[in-house]
Amino acid sequence: MTDRQPHPKVDTTALLAKVNIAEVIGRYMPDLKKAGAEYKACCPFHTEDTPSFTVVPAKGFYHCHGCGAHGDAIAFLMEHQGMTFHDAVAALGGDALPAPQAGQEPAARQPARGKDADGDACPWVPILPAPDHAGDPPKAHIKRGLPEMTWCYSGAAGEVLGYVYRFKTSDGGKEVLPLVYARHAVSGSEEWRWMAFPEPRPLYGLDRLAAKPDATVLLVEGEKCADAAAALLPEFAVVSWPGGGKAVKKCDWSALAGRKVIAWPDADAKRVPLTKAEKDALTQ
């Protein structure tokens, strides 16, 4: 039994054979660029600096070598746009795909999808907070190995909501992967899964925020920066959010309502090396 049953009036195999999956995905991912016979971009389903999301038109599928997201054009519309299976089939069978609205974030995505025994896509539903029987999270990723750093996202009472791991890539870059405890909607099995927090995503530091109800909130970008600021500036309640600057609209900011907040901008806007004059000025 799978979550995606064949449409009684649509031959999905024939439908997908007529669809250019690169054109479908490119409509919602303008950064998708041709690379030989394939197309590449940074994955829309997890945070990364180096593109690992690949679209293969000749075989009709997309695949992320980082988080493992995989599927056809129907699966992409379900995952990225939050469509039901029947809506995705209808969209691909129509004259045109629905246009993304200007300035609009993609619809809340369906839970990350694995594969069942039949090889079909099936949903995993995040469980927040993780139950007591969840056990310890994995110490390493099957492909990325041991992480450089790991951050635990905790709720106001200290309950575990999930984790964020940072890995060093072979080219010296970094890749950030979230981890949540999830339940398979078909089989009911539960396990830790490399998938994003459900939207709206929780803040990093909710436990610190609750422990200092009267403190000024210091909002910084990145878990590493938040931990450093919390150690150096204990008078503040320091928080951050998952996904970096591009994921601001996907976060739940309600915990900051009524609080005095100071936003501390990230200092990575300087993309070129300092000149000798600038270095000398810093030492004076």
C-alpha positions in Angstrom: 0.0 0.0 0.0 1.5 3.4 -1.0 0.5 7.0 -0.5 0.4 7.7 -4.2 -2.3 5.7 -5.9 -2.6 5.7 -9.7 -5.2 8.2 -11.0 -8.1 6.2 -12.5 -8.2 8.3 -15.6 -4.6 9.3 -16.1 -1.7 7.2 -17.4 1.0 8.8 -15.3 3.8 7.0 -17.2 2.6 8.5 -20.4 2.0 11.9 -18.8 5.6 12.1 -17.4 7.0 11.0 -20.7 5.6 14.1 -22.3 6.9 16.4 -19.5 10.2 18.1 -19.5 11.1 17.9 -15.8 13.8 20.6 -16.1 11.2 23.1 -17.4 8.8 22.2 -14.6 11.3 22.6 -11.9 13.0 25.6 -13.5 9.7 27.4 -13.3 9.9 27.4 -9.5 13.7 27.4 -9.2 15.1 30.2 -11.4 18.7 29.4 -10.2 18.5 25.9 -11.9 21.4 26.0 -14.4 22.3 23.6 -17.2 25.4 21.5 -16.6 26.0 19.3 -19.6 23.1 16.9 -20.0 21.8 17.7 -16.5 20.7 20.7 -14.5 22.0 21.8 -11.1 21.2 24.1 -8.2 21.3 24.4 -4.5 18.7 22.0 -3.0 15.4 23.6 -2.1 14.8 21.1 0.6 17.8 21.7 2.8 20.4 24.4 3.4 23.7 24.1 1.5 26.4 26.3 -0.1 27.5 23.9 -2.9 24.8 22.8 -5.4 24.0 19.1 -4.9 20.5 19.1 -6.4 20.5 17.6 -9.9 17.8 17.3 -12.5 18.2 14.6 -15.2 15.7 15.3 -18.0 16.7 12.1 -20.0 15.6 10.0 -17.0 12.8 12.2 -15.8 13.9 12.6 -12.2 15.6 15.0 -9.7 17.9 13.9 -7.0 19.8 15.7 -4.2 23.1 14.1 -3.3 23.1 15.9 0.0 19.7 15.1 1.7 18.5 12.3 -0.6 15.4 14.1 -2.0 14.4 12.2 -5.1 11.4 12.0 -7.4 9.7 12.8 -10.7 7.8 16.0 -11.8 4.7 14.9 -9.9 6.7 14.4 -6.7 8.4 17.8 -7.1 5.1 19.7 -7.3 3.9 17.8 -4.2 7.1 18.4 -2.3 7.9 22.0 -3.3 4.5 23.4 -3.9 2.5 21.5 -1.4 0.1 20.1 -4.1 -1.9 16.9 -3.6 -1.1 14.1 -6.1 -4.3 14.7 -8.1 -3.6 18.5 -8.3 0.0 17.8 -9.5 -1.3 15.4 -12.2 -3.8 18.0 -13.3 -1.2 20.8 -13.4 1.1 18.7 -15.6 -1.7 17.6 -17.8 -3.0 21.2 -18.4 -1.9 23.8 -20.8 0.3 25.5 -18.3 1.7 25.2 -14.8 0.3 27.5 -12.2 2.6 30.5 -12.0 4.4 31.2 -8.7 3.1 34.5 -7.3 5.6 37.4 -7.2 7.3 37.6 -3.8 5.5 34.5 -2.6 7.4 31.7 -0.8 6.7 28.2 -2.0 3.7 26.6 -0.3 4.4 24.8 2.9 6.1 21.7 1.6 4.9 18.2 2.3 7.0 16.1 4.6 10.2 14.8 3.1 9.5 11.6 1.2 11.3 8.3 1.4 10.6 5.1 -0.5 8.5 2.1 0.6 9.1 -1.6 -0.3 7.4 -1.0 -3.7 9.9 1.8 -4.6 7.2 4.5 -4.5 7.4 7.8 -2.7 5.9 7.9 0.8 5.7 10.6 3.4 7.5 11.1 6.7 5.8 13.4 9.1 8.0 15.3 11.6 7.3 14.8 15.3 8.0 17.9 17.4 9.1 17.6 20.1 10.8 14.3 19.7 9.2 11.6 22.0 11.1 10.2 25.0 11.6 6.9 23.1 13.3 8.5 20.2 16.7 7.6 21.5 20.0 9.4 20.5 20.3 11.0 17.1 22.8 9.6 14.6 26.4 10.6 15.2 27.3 10.7 11.5 25.7 11.0 8.1 26.0 8.0 5.8 27.6 10.1 3.0 29.0 13.2 4.8 30.5 11.3 7.7 31.1 13.0 11.1 29.9 16.6 11.4 32.1 19.5 12.3 29.4 20.8 14.7 26.0 19.8 15.9 23.3 22.0 17.4 20.3 20.9 19.4 17.1 22.9 18.9 15.2 22.8 22.2 11.7 24.0 23.1 10.9 26.5 26.0 11.0 23.6 28.5 14.2 22.1 27.1 12.4 19.4 25.1 14.3 18.3 21.9 12.7 19.6 18.7 15.5 18.5 16.4 19.1 19.1 15.4 21.2 20.9 12.8 24.5 19.3 11.6 27.3 21.1 9.8 29.6 19.1 7.6 32.7 20.0 5.7 32.5 19.2 2.0 35.3 17.8 -0.1 36.0 21.2 -1.8 36.4 22.9 1.6 32.9 24.3 1.7 30.2 23.5 4.2 26.8 21.8 4.1 24.2 22.2 6.7 21.6 19.4 7.2 18.7 19.5 9.6 17.5 16.3 11.4 14.1 15.6 13.0 12.3 12.6 14.4 9.6 11.5 12.1 6.8 9.0 11.6 6.1 7.1 8.3 2.5 8.0 7.4 1.9 4.5 5.9 3.7 2.0 8.0 3.7 4.0 11.3 7.4 3.4 11.8 9.5 6.1 13.5 13.1 7.2 13.2 15.5 10.1 12.9 15.3 11.5 9.4 17.5 14.0 7.5 14.7 16.5 6.7 13.8 20.1 7.4 11.8 21.3 10.4 8.1 21.7 9.5 7.1 25.3 8.7 6.9 27.6 10.4 10.3 26.5 11.8 11.3 26.9 15.4 13.9 29.4 16.6 17.2 28.2 17.9 17.5 29.2 21.6 13.8 29.0 22.7 15.0 27.5 26.0 17.3 30.5 26.6 14.5 32.8 25.6 12.2 31.2 28.2 14.9 31.2 30.9 15.3 35.0 30.6 11.8 36.4 30.2 12.8 40.0 31.0 16.1 40.1 29.1 16.6 41.9 25.8 16.7 39.5 22.9 19.8 39.5 20.7 18.9 38.1 17.3 22.0 36.8 15.3 22.4 34.7 12.2 23.6 31.2 12.7 23.7 28.7 15.6 27.5 29.0 16.0 27.2 32.8 16.3 24.3 32.4 18.8 26.3 30.2 21.1 29.3 32.5 21.0 27.1 35.5 21.7 25.3 33.8 24.6 28.7 33.0 26.2 30.1 36.5 25.8 26.9 38.4 26.5 25.0 36.6 29.3 22.7 39.6 29.9 20.9 38.9 26.6 18.6 36.1 25.5 20.4 35.1 22.3 18.4 33.4 19.5 18.9 32.5 15.8 16.9 30.5 13.2 17.4 27.6 10.9 18.3 28.0 7.2 20.1 31.3 7.2 19.1 34.6 5.6 17.2 32.9 2.8 14.8 31.2 5.2 13.7 34.1 7.4 10.1 33.9 6.1 9.9 30.2 7.0 10.5 30.7 10.7 8.0 31.1 13.6 8.8 34.5 15.2 5.8 34.5 17.5 8.0 33.7 20.6 9.5 37.2 20.2 6.2 39.0 20.5 6.3 41.7 23.2 10.1 41.4 23.6 12.7 44.0 23.0 14.8 42.7 20.2 18.2 43.8 18.9 19.0 42.4 15.4 22.8 41.9 14.9 23.6 41.7 11.2 25.9 39.1 10.0 29.4 40.4 9.0 29.9 38.3 5.9 28.9 41.0 3.4 32.6 41.8 2.7 33.3 39.3 -0.1 36.7 40.5 -1.2 40.0 40.4 0.7 40.9 43.4 2.7 43.4 45.8 1.2 46.7 46.6 2.9 45.3 50.0 4.0 42.2 48.4 5.5 44.3 45.8 7.4 46.6 48.6 8.7 43.6 50.6 9.9 42.4 47.6 11.9 45.7 47.4 13.7 45.8 51.0 14.7 
